[in-house]
């Protein structure tokens, strides 16, 4: 079959590892397959469900995952397919930061490494007299007022009290217009007048991830003809 010419990427179906052809690396589709509305049915991707799982559920063959990619115009499976909840949480801790209030005189500076009394390690992103921004080095990490921080780059390891903490899930970087529901830039006047509201990182990323769950799949009755049509338009 023509897909034997394409490079492979690793995928998993159930407990088994399989290799799937990454056909977007080497080909370009001529037809906009997203317009085949009459041959589609809606599908809600479940948490942790991979594209090959959907292909197996719908067609009994995980290797037909590429049909789902085409009809949904997905060209980057890593960015355009919904993440499993645990993967989403880890990505948030990788991409967002802790904002910690500490007593003046903490002697922390950007680039230093600190460790919490709970055993998690962090790098200092920025430091002001009373506020320190930390990024987790352990993926998902926990930090509360019951913990203390230790500067691992200095001896002796003097404990630094935590007065308050915002973790990557609850910190706010996004705002939504209350009337329209659209994402908007921060505006102090609009916030004060209740025109916009802050949205936590968790709420923002969760909504963005969930928006990727609504896909369309090709009705199985049209599958064979669809494969033939794509084969005719294949450009190597």
Secondary structure, DSSP 8 states (H G I E B T S, - for coil): -GGGGS-EEEEEETTEEEEEE-GGGT---SS-GGG-GGGEEEEE--TT--HHHHHHHHHS-GGGHHHHHHHTT---HHHHS---HHHHHHHHHHHS-EEEEE-TT----TT-EEEETTS-EEEEEEE-SSEEEEEESSSS----TT-EEEETTSSS--EEEEEEEE-TTT-EEEEEETTT--EE---HHHHHTTSEEEEEHHHHHHHHHHTTSEEEEE-GGGHHHHHHHHHHH---
